[in-house]
Amino acid sequence: MQKTLLIGYLGKDPEMKYTAGGTAIATFTIASTERWKNSASEPQEHTEWFNIKAFGKRAEVVAEHLHKGSRIFLEPLHAAFDIQLPA
């Protein structure tokens, strides 16, 4: 079994849309930064951006409670979230 956990900050406010059938869809980005020191003890960092779509009730909760800069811990369920991983 594979498990995905994303920890980071929202890059912008979630955008809400609704399908013709009334299903809520929230689109947002998460920035996750890795920090380390190189062999010369100089600080280094690398940020990955993830594009996320939440569906249904989870989309409504995201749009209501999260805003740009909000810290988020996301353990997505396949039916409730769609994640586009960086290339």
PyMOL commands that set and color helices and strands:
alter all, ss='L'
color gray80, all
select helices_A, chain A and resi 57-65
alter helices_A, ss='H'
color red, helices_A
select strands_A, chain A and resi 6-10+15-18+24-37+43-55+71-74+81-84
alter strands_A, ss='S'
color yellow, strands_A
deselect
rebuild
show_as cartoon
